[in-house]
Amino acid sequence: MSSLTRRAYYADALPAGEDAGSAGTSCPILLSMLVALFFIPDIGMSIATPVGVLDPSDYILAGMYAIFFFSRGVRSGTPGAVSARFVAFVFISFLSTVVWFVVWDPDAASWNGPTKLAKFAGYAMVGPLLARHVFSFEDNARLIKSLALGACVAAAAIYYTAAKAYASGAGFLSKSEFPYEASNVLSVALAAVGVFLAFLPTFPGMPVNWRRWRVIPVAAIFGAMLLTGGRGGWLGAMTGVTYLTFVLKRGTRAVWLAAVIGGAAAYLLWSAFVQKNVEGVIRIESEGYRREVVRIDDRGRINTWLHELGKFPDHPILGVGFYTRGGRSGLWRTGSHNMFIQVLLETGIVGFAAFMLLLHAVWKSAPVGDPRDPADIRSRYNLAFRAALISICASSVTGEYFYGGLSLGATSMLFGLTASFNRLMDGSEAVGPEEPSLPAKPGRAGSL
């Protein structure tokens, strides 16, 4: 978008007296630097607190909020339906927590639930706030490249750790050896970003040869995701890719082919790197040390889901409070390993409905027309985000990845970038066909 067009389009969107050109000059550059650092490995920066651990991503998030606070952006960064339903879910979650500790368990009142809710809100809002500070397609592309760079930095850290472990003859790499607080969360975040980048179309601001060169960061991200051993990320990546294959090809043959290839690859990786190392365990017995082989797949996840779901009738309306575990709640402190079940148990049917309506609004905010049309860049961009959203939702069936951290933060940023792209496209269409921001040769610039 040209400077003249930017000023004309944002004349009514910015607060009175604010110049769109000056507002969008330095903020996206500073934000892009922090976005690139979002996946920075933990090199001794984590701090344990009474209510949790402060990760490096928390510090980066604080820096981004400082920029949001001291700079001006457009008035509306995201669709109103998303904002309204987000506020509704946060309010219901807070109400549920207050009611639980006031009415049901006043002796066990703590800051764990409210603090966790604040962390959820902080990570969820970073995307919408980021969208308010994207003033052009070039800003959008710069932030995407920064997010890709950050994911590649995380991938490099994973590769380095793996190479160091195998060089020392360890043979098996434990998740605790990675320079991240939770490698499962990292795996889910990498899966969402990788799926998004793999199907992101070329648009103004992105390299013209993005379609050719994107295979490098995508391959690096997916490879690191596999090495983390986080099966939630594996499931999310396969689900996102399968969805995209189905939508773009509109045929069952491609879907089955993707499913077979993905399933075979996951099985081979599991057999080669994980199963034979994990199933051989050391047990201490009276005779001394004896090596036993035990089965890993004991239906543990399904049994956990059924066990925790049985507690839903105890408090079906508002639940037991956001992130309330143990005590009179009866919920396992380790959780149900399913985000949707956990939301149902903690916020009741009211909070669960609000959560699902929020996800529905996020989904509908990225409309898709005909993604097979090379000229329909908007649909292809939105389709890439929808695949990333499906990826983290599929991963959340096996874990609780929406509470905050890298997985929610990355997904929120992708949502903010998608919302800003749609807003910019609406502005470009309003200017007219002579707008230079849209590619003149959709066969090249609009190709997937």
Backbone hydrogen bonds, N-H to C=O, Kabsch-Sander energy under -0.5 kcal/mol:
donor,donor_aa,acceptor,acceptor_aa,energy
6,R,2,S,-2.6
7,R,3,S,-2.1
8,A,4,L,-2.0
9,Y,5,T,-2.8
10,Y,6,R,-2.1
11,A,8,A,-0.7
14,L,10,Y,-2.1
18,E,15,P,-2.1
20,A,18,E,-0.5
23,A,19,D,-2.3
24,G,20,A,-1.7
25,T,22,S,-1.1
26,S,22,S,-0.6
30,L,26,S,-2.5
31,L,27,C,-3.0
32,S,28,P,-2.4
33,M,29,I,-1.5
34,L,30,L,-1.7
35,V,31,L,-2.8
36,A,32,S,-1.9
37,L,33,M,-0.8
38,F,35,V,-1.3
40,I,37,L,-1.8
42,D,179,P,-3.4
43,I,41,P,-0.8
47,I,54,L,-1.5
49,T,52,G,-3.2
52,G,49,T,-1.5
54,L,47,I,-3.1
55,D,53,V,-0.7
58,D,55,D,-0.9
59,Y,55,D,-1.1
60,I,56,P,-2.0
61,L,57,S,-2.3
62,A,58,D,-2.0
63,G,59,Y,-2.0
64,M,60,I,-2.0
65,Y,61,L,-2.3
66,A,62,A,-1.7
67,I,63,G,-1.7
68,F,64,M,-2.5
69,F,65,Y,-2.2
70,F,66,A,-2.0
71,S,67,I,-0.8
74,V,132,R,-2.3
75,R,13,A,-1.4
77,G,75,R,-0.5
83,S,79,P,-1.6
84,A,80,G,-2.6
85,R,81,A,-2.1
86,F,82,V,-2.1
87,V,83,S,-2.3
88,A,84,A,-2.0
89,F,85,R,-2.2
90,V,86,F,-2.4
91,F,87,V,-2.5
92,I,88,A,-2.4
93,S,89,F,-2.4
94,F,90,V,-2.4
95,L,91,F,-2.9
96,S,92,I,-2.7
97,T,93,S,-2.0
98,V,94,F,-2.5
99,V,95,L,-2.8
100,W,96,S,-2.0
101,F,97,T,-2.0
102,V,98,V,-2.0
103,V,99,V,-2.6
104,W,99,V,-0.8
104,W,100,W,-1.2
105,D,100,W,-2.8
108,A,105,D,-1.1
109,A,106,P,-1.0
115,T,111,W,-2.4
116,K,112,N,-2.4
117,L,113,G,-2.5
118,A,114,P,-2.4
119,K,115,T,-2.2
120,F,116,K,-2.4
121,A,117,L,-2.6
122,G,118,A,-2.6
123,Y,119,K,-2.4
124,A,120,F,-2.4
125,M,121,A,-2.1
126,V,122,G,-0.6
129,L,125,M,-2.2
130,L,126,V,-2.0
131,A,127,G,-2.3
132,R,128,P,-1.1
133,H,130,L,-1.4
134,V,131,A,-1.2
135,F,133,H,-0.6
140,N,136,S,-2.0
141,A,137,F,-2.7
142,R,138,E,-2.5
143,L,139,D,-2.1
144,I,140,N,-2.0
145,K,141,A,-2.5
146,S,142,R,-1.8
147,L,143,L,-2.4
148,A,144,I,-2.5
149,L,145,K,-2.2
150,G,146,S,-2.6
151,A,147,L,-2.2
152,C,148,A,-2.1
153,V,149,L,-2.1
154,A,150,G,-2.0
155,A,151,A,-2.2
156,A,152,C,-2.6
157,A,153,V,-2.0
158,I,154,A,-2.0
159,Y,155,A,-2.7
160,Y,156,A,-2.5
161,T,157,A,-2.2
162,A,158,I,-2.5
163,A,159,Y,-2.9
164,K,160,Y,-2.4
165,A,161,T,-2.1
166,Y,162,A,-2.6
167,A,163,A,-2.3
168,S,164,K,-1.3
169,G,166,Y,-1.1
170,A,165,A,-2.3
172,F,170,A,-1.6
174,S,172,F,-0.7
177,E,174,S,-1.5
178,F,175,K,-1.3
180,Y,178,F,-1.8
186,L,182,A,-1.7
187,S,183,S,-2.5
188,V,184,N,-2.0
189,A,185,V,-2.2
190,L,186,L,-2.8
191,A,187,S,-2.0
192,A,188,V,-2.1
193,V,189,A,-2.4
194,G,190,L,-2.8
195,V,191,A,-2.4
196,F,192,A,-2.0
197,L,193,V,-2.6
198,A,194,G,-2.2
199,F,195,V,-1.1
199,F,196,F,-0.5
200,L,197,L,-0.7
202,T,447,S,-1.0
206,M,203,F,-2.6
210,W,207,P,-1.8
212,R,209,N,-0.8
213,W,209,N,-2.1
214,R,210,W,-2.1
215,V,212,R,-0.5
216,I,213,W,-1.5
218,V,214,R,-2.2
219,A,215,V,-2.3
220,A,216,I,-2.1
221,I,217,P,-2.5
222,F,218,V,-2.7
223,G,219,A,-2.3
224,A,220,A,-2.0
225,M,221,I,-2.2
226,L,222,F,-2.0
227,L,223,G,-1.7
228,T,224,A,-1.6
229,G,226,L,-1.0
230,G,225,M,-0.6
231,R,229,G,-1.1
233,G,230,G,-0.7
234,W,230,G,-1.5
235,L,231,R,-2.6
236,G,232,G,-2.3
237,A,233,G,-2.7
238,M,234,W,-2.4
239,T,235,L,-2.3
240,G,236,G,-2.6
241,V,237,A,-2.5
242,T,238,M,-2.2
243,Y,239,T,-2.3
244,L,240,G,-2.2
245,T,241,V,-2.5
246,F,242,T,-2.2
247,V,243,Y,-2.5
248,L,244,L,-2.7
249,K,245,T,-2.0
250,R,246,F,-2.3
255,V,251,G,-1.1
256,W,252,T,-2.8
257,L,253,R,-2.2
258,A,254,A,-2.6
259,A,255,V,-2.5
260,V,256,W,-2.6
261,I,257,L,-2.6
262,G,258,A,-2.7
263,G,259,A,-2.7
264,A,260,V,-2.6
265,A,261,I,-2.4
266,A,262,G,-2.4
267,Y,263,G,-2.3
268,L,264,A,-2.4
269,L,265,A,-2.3
270,W,266,A,-2.5
271,S,267,Y,-2.8
272,A,268,L,-2.6
273,F,269,L,-2.6
274,V,269,L,-0.7
274,V,270,W,-1.4
275,Q,270,W,-3.2
276,K,271,S,-0.6
277,N,274,V,-0.7
278,V,274,V,-2.9
279,E,275,Q,-2.9
281,V,279,E,-0.9
281,V,292,E,-2.0
283,R,281,V,-0.5
283,R,290,R,-1.6
285,E,283,R,-0.6
285,E,288,G,-2.4
288,G,285,E,-1.3
290,R,283,R,-1.5
292,E,281,V,-1.9
292,E,290,R,-0.5
294,V,279,E,-1.8
294,V,292,E,-0.6
298,D,296,I,-1.6
303,N,299,R,-2.8
304,T,300,G,-2.4
305,W,301,R,-2.5
306,L,302,I,-2.5
307,H,303,N,-2.3
308,E,304,T,-2.5
309,L,305,W,-2.7
310,G,306,L,-1.3
311,K,308,E,-1.9
312,F,309,L,-1.7
314,D,311,K,-1.1
315,H,311,K,-0.6
315,H,312,F,-1.1
319,G,315,H,-0.7
320,V,345,L,-1.2
321,G,318,L,-0.6
321,G,346,E,-2.5
322,F,93,S,-0.8
324,T,321,G,-1.6
325,R,323,Y,-0.6
326,G,331,L,-2.3
329,S,326,G,-1.4
330,G,327,G,-1.0
335,G,332,W,-1.3
339,M,396,S,-2.7
339,M,399,G,-1.3
342,Q,338,N,-2.5
343,V,339,M,-2.4
344,L,340,F,-1.9
345,L,341,I,-2.3
346,E,342,Q,-2.5
347,T,343,V,-2.5
348,G,344,L,-1.1
349,I,316,P,-2.9
350,V,317,I,-1.8
351,G,347,T,-1.8
352,F,348,G,-2.4
353,A,349,I,-2.1
354,A,350,V,-2.0
355,F,351,G,-2.4
356,M,352,F,-2.4
357,L,353,A,-2.4
358,L,354,A,-1.9
359,L,355,F,-2.1
360,H,356,M,-2.2
361,A,357,L,-2.2
362,V,358,L,-2.3
363,W,359,L,-2.3
364,K,360,H,-2.6
365,S,361,A,-1.4
366,A,363,W,-1.3
373,D,370,D,-1.9
376,D,373,D,-1.6
377,I,375,A,-1.8
380,R,376,D,-1.6
381,Y,377,I,-2.6
382,N,378,R,-2.7
383,L,379,S,-2.3
384,A,380,R,-1.9
385,F,381,Y,-1.7
386,R,382,N,-2.6
387,A,383,L,-2.3
388,A,384,A,-1.7
389,L,385,F,-2.6
390,I,386,R,-2.6
391,S,387,A,-2.1
392,I,388,A,-2.1
393,C,389,L,-2.1
394,A,390,I,-2.7
395,S,391,S,-2.2
396,S,392,I,-1.9
397,V,394,A,-1.1
398,T,395,S,-1.6
401,Y,399,G,-1.0
408,L,404,G,-0.6
409,G,405,G,-2.6
410,A,406,L,-2.6
411,T,407,S,-1.9
412,S,408,L,-2.7
413,M,409,G,-2.2
414,L,410,A,-2.2
415,F,411,T,-2.1
416,G,412,S,-2.5
417,L,413,M,-2.6
418,T,414,L,-2.2
419,A,415,F,-2.7
420,S,416,G,-2.4
421,F,417,L,-2.1
422,N,418,T,-2.3
423,R,419,A,-2.0
424,L,420,S,-2.5
425,M,421,F,-2.5
426,D,422,N,-2.2
427,G,423,R,-1.9
428,S,424,L,-2.4
429,E,425,M,-2.5
430,A,426,D,-1.6
431,V,427,G,-1.4
432,G,428,S,-1.6
435,E,432,G,-1.8
438,L,435,E,-1.1
444,R,441,K,-1.8
445,A,441,K,-2.3
446,G,441,K,-0.5
446,G,442,P,-0.9
447,S,444,R,-0.5
